[in-house]
């Protein structure tokens, strides 16, 4: 599968709730970033399920290049932004 469309060159910082499930947009086409709104339908993309282990702030990937799936791993800092 190809990489989804980058929606920003930084993470989406989201306050999550322990035990709650979130679906990260892998295609980059959702109007509800960083979460899926079904815009991937008809493509090879599927949302990525994330269940919060505890309450608190997490960083979802915005560049769609993270090696850590839905979570930001800092890859956006190494991308060419031209």
C-alpha positions, 0 to 999 in steps of 0.5 A: 500500500502507498503512503497516505496524503500528508495533512500537516508537517507536524503531529496532531496532539489529541487528549485521549481517554483511557479505554476509548478507541480512535480510528486514525485516518491513514489515507489523509483525505478525511475532513475530521483529521486526524480521524477517519470519516470514511473518505478512504472508501473505494481505495486501498486504505483502511483506518488504523485502530488505536485504543488509549491505554491511559488518559492523556495527550498523544501525538497522531501522525500528520505527515503519514510517513511515521514508522510507528503507524498512527503515532508520530515518531518524528519522521516529519522533521526529516521530510523535504518541505519544498 
